[in-house]
């Protein structure tokens, strides 16, 4: 069976500090991978998605970046965090590029920038 | 632009039935998903509709009308554990999911 891991679960960082959130998927190969952010009481905002190693599409221009160094590893980074970066960060994976495309979510990382 | 509309919050009574509506305007349509999200947790998949009509899965059913850009999630025999946010998401022509803001469902005893 497939599982998706995210860490850390919670994180408190000062403004201007760097960020690295990691997501790994087990039990599947060549998944599509996604990073979302969810502000309190809001819907999911797609930040990045990847269809393969080294292939990253950015949906929203901001001070975040993503990398996919391995097939089942997806990393979200920032060099300098802003207050507005606070939120619930979710990693997700799906099997297909088209057609039925259910996304499976990791447990999320709650980031607070102070 | 692309838009998904859902009510912000709904309240229902334990044991009752509730219908959560979702209307959408997207560039293309490749299916509509409903997810459940408990507070502080990740969303979990509930249902998928790509053809018009009703899909039933236990206490939960989901309906789709593509011509009207409309879907609803029907929850029967409500239980306290159904208190959660319900997210509607549409897959557009690029096979990307466009998400609604979610409907917070409050169940009262």
Interface residues (C-beta under 8 A of the other chain):
Chain A: X41 X42 X43 X44 X45 X46 X49 X90 X97 X98 X99 X100 X101 X102 X103 X104 X105 X106 X107 X108 X110
Chain B: X4 X30 X31 X33 X40 X41 X42 X43 X44 X45 X48 X50 X87 X89 X91 X95 X96 X97 X99 X100 X101 X102 X104
